Amino acid sequence: MISRLEQMKLGALKELDLIAAAKELELWRVNYLGKKSELTKILRSLSSLSVEERRSVGATANRVRTELESRLTQKKCTLREVQLAAAAREEDVDVTLPGRPLLTGRLHPITETIYEVCEIFNSMGFQVTEGPDVEWNYYNFEALNIPDEHPARDVMSTSWVDIEADKDRGPMLLRTHTTSVTARVIESREPPIRVVEPGKVYRYEATDATHTPMFHQIDGLAIDKGITMADLKGTLYEFARRFFGEGRGVRFRCDYFPFVEPGVEMAIECLVCNGRGCRLCGNTGWIEILGAGMAHPQVLEHGDIDPETYSGFAFGMGIDRLPMLRYGIDDIRLFYSNDLRFLSQF
Ligand code: DAH
């Protein structure tokens, strides 16, 4: 039986040498190594042999099988190379050229902007904090000095959520600003507090070049003993310098927000006309980028922080506007239409 095996092997290898196509190679495999091959039959019948025979025939059969298998693998590689070379000749491609790089993903420009803004405030000691997108009336409005009948509710066209109202916190809505997170932080933390709160916000609005029903904001809050308007201005000047560059003019003007007193708006010199006046800035030379102010005593009291001991400043800005201004993008919808021709430029 041993010599039969050796003979079979020689025959198989001779045949293998002549094979030039993958299909023939497969037939060869089935014939010599497949379930119904002679080799498999011999291996299966080992149990019926005497112990001695079993040992010697078994060893030979296994050796033959290993050799045939390794020659089969070699042959597969050779055939593959021959095939590639033939294809290369036919198509005139150089198979030695480096492969095409795999496409890797990248961060969305809005995400990158959020990271960049957070990084700037991080370096000034502010921690990043997040809150829920679906929010209670209490944190979005009440705790921020915006009671039910307050006119400030009108400018925030709200998407209410159809679930049962809570007896203390009222109905639920998609938060209209990230200032809701400020209300939560004031309630749940002890001063000193320094946080920035990035996230998505929602308004019930029709979509156009400057409005989408979902966009992004980042709010900030600093509460400690002895915080003044000078801290607010110093921090926001530094942000503007780091984000928009060294020489960009910054302007503060009075503004009104129910949760701060006094309130301000901050504008930067227009990035298109550098302050001379153009279409983007409505000929004023300035572009408003955020609202801010000193935390209203009543808002602090909502969170059990004593306004006699502590003071603080808060600010909030739209994120989407920032890359629009920086790169001169004139339609906010481009961020959300998932067109790689646009997105892969950043
Ligand atoms: N929440 C305001 C808005 O969405 C922006 C804002 C203004 C946030 C003043 C603040 C602030 O924290 O102090 O228009």
Boltz pocket constraint, residues with backbone or C-beta under 6 A from the ligand:
constraints:
  - pocket:
      binder: B
      contacts: [[A, 176], [A, 177], [A, 178], [A, 179], [A, 182], [A, 219], [A, 220], [A, 257], [A, 260], [A, 264], [A, 290], [A, 291], [A, 292], [A, 293], [A, 314], [A, 315], [A, 316], [A, 317]]
      max_distance: 6.0
